[in-house]
Amino acid sequence: MKKFPKPESLPALMGAAGLLALLLHRLLFVVAVDAGGLPLPGHPLALVLLVLTLAVTVLAYMATRRLTGTPEYGPNFPAGTRGAVGCAVFAFCILGTVLFQPCAMAGVMSQVWRWLGLGAALALLWIGLFRHWGKVPYFGLYLLVCLFLGIHVTSHYRVWSGTSQVRAYLFPLLGGISLLFYAYYQMAFTVGFGNRRKLLCLGMLSIYLGLAGLLDTAYPMLWLGSLVWVWTSLCAYHVPPAPEKPQTPPEEAKT
């Protein structure tokens, strides 16, 4: 375990790796395409980017896999303004996105996306107040955030899958899925079923994938807001272990 960085140093490492991946990813569209604009197979830059992504994934997993602590919300998310500010930033970014940008799909899906976005923005503002007060948010508030992130990935997958270059949408797709599960594990803490290892690991991957795909998304405001939210809403790195439940003494043998 000593060979891996401490968990508290991971956000900065993920941020640096994400920026490096962003640079490599953009270089691929300049030097690794043919005359028709299609990607060149087996280009060294693509291999380097793949190795970097695999290394980041392994690092995030290995550095968080031995974390222990109580799954209760309070010790993992102490009162403070940091988490509240992150929730507010993400809320206003979601609000600006659904009000001023169209959904990738028209019709009913577009309306569902927009209304869920409005609900998620209000929910995040309310969650931010709970974070500031040091209280446990309602389960349904995080559920609204999860539903919006889920419908965002679903409504845009058809557009992404219709793109000839997988590399053009791979990071937004993976980043959206990682962010969705990160929100889900945030929600799990509100009912006492939190998993610190999975939450922190997904948070680190969301930071890396979010930065790597920053220039590929059609929703930069939403993407930047999610990065701020993840960075400021990570659970505490060190918390006391969960209290042991008292064991019920065995019943005395009947004579």
Buried (B, 14 or more C-beta within 10 A) or exposed (E): EEEBEEBEEBBEBBBEBBBBBBEBBEBBBEEBBEEEEEBEEEBEBBEBBEEBBEEBBEBBBBBBEEBEBBBBBEBBBBEEEBBBBBBBBBBBBBBBBBEEBEBBBEEEBBEBBBEBBBBBBBBBBBBBEBBBEEEBBBEEBBBBBBBBBBBBBBBBBEEBEEEEEEBBBBBBBBBBBBBBBBBBBBBBBBEEEBBBBBBBBBBBBBBBBBBBBBEBBBBBBBBBBBBBBBBBBBBBBEBEEEEEEEEEEEEEEEE
